[in-house]
């Protein structure tokens, strides 16, 4: 069998010279195994890149921030604490996407990301259907 350029095998190309593998010490320079498996490191990096911090408080997406302003929803420190507690409870139960109801509003929250996705006032909740929700918390 002929390999391109009329060479039948690699020895004709390199002659008597030896072919050495790339020095793995140079390739891995500066990388010290710490003991974490690849999956753990990948998840940490993805979380870091997406801005997810498991210890942070509840965040509001840009869309949710706009809805809060448009709908005149007052986010008091007490309400924020109640929302954070509700998300912790939902997380403990394994919920991923929940609707949290207070006396006047509904907050759709992605639990793993601790992010309010959208919110609506009481009048907007009437005759509304919530989909893709696997839990509800009533404050």
Phi, psi and omega in degrees: 000140180257137174258150184324153179065027176065018175268134181269335175206171186295330182296327177294331181281317186259350179067223182272359180292145178274150179255116181258147174291155176301137180297112184291337177295319178291321183294325184258015182302133176083001180251116180246120179298134182257341180114346178284142179282166184302316182301318179295314180297319179297314180298317178300317181293318178297317178298319179297315182292330181269359178082014181275124176236116186295342182262357183281166176276184181295135179246159177244129175295164178302317179300314181295321178300317179297319181294322178301314180293311182301323186263001176064036180277126181270119180261088180281160175302324179295316179296318179299320178295318178296319178296317177300316179297319179297320179294320177298317179296316179296320179296319179298331179272356178087012180288148180251315179229121184233159169250130179248123180255129165254192185294339185230348189221166172233139180236122176267123188234133169272110188293311182302325180269354183052049184231127172285122184273318176202169179212156178213153180276170183303317182295329179283340181286334183300131180060025179258147178248129178262124180242164179056037179244132178248012176192161177220143177232130179251124181275000000 
